[in-house]
Amino acid sequence: MIDRPFLSVAELADLIGVSRRTIYNLCWRKEIPFVKIGNTVRIHRDVVRLLAERGSRHPDANAHGQREASPHRWQDQELLS
């Protein structure tokens, strides 16, 4: 794994096997935390762990895989413990 604390969108996409557009969409929908430095989006490497724990299920999905009405807020979770 990459030793730097923050990954680029391309690095995270390659690491977990999705497109860069998917990572950008997750960021803009606030489904994963990110920082913006100038015009560059960076994602903390601990997000990989969060995505693995979440699996393929959307964080707002109920037991039947349907999304709830309220948006999920990653800001309420402790990311860097």
C-alpha positions, 0 to 999 in steps of 0.5 A: 500500500502507498505510504503517504497519508493521502491518496489521489483520486486515481490512486484510490480508484486503482487501489479498489478497482473502480473508476475515477468518476466513481470516486469523484461521485462518492466525494461530491455526494459526501459518501467519503471524506476528502480534502481539496487542496487547490484544484486537487482532491485527496482522500485519506488512506483510512477511507479504504478501511471504511469502504471495506467495512461498508462493503458494497452496501450504500451507508443509507441502505436498509436491510432490503438494500433500499436507501433511506431518505436522510443523507449519510454524514461521514463527518459524524464518524471519527476518521482519524483515530 
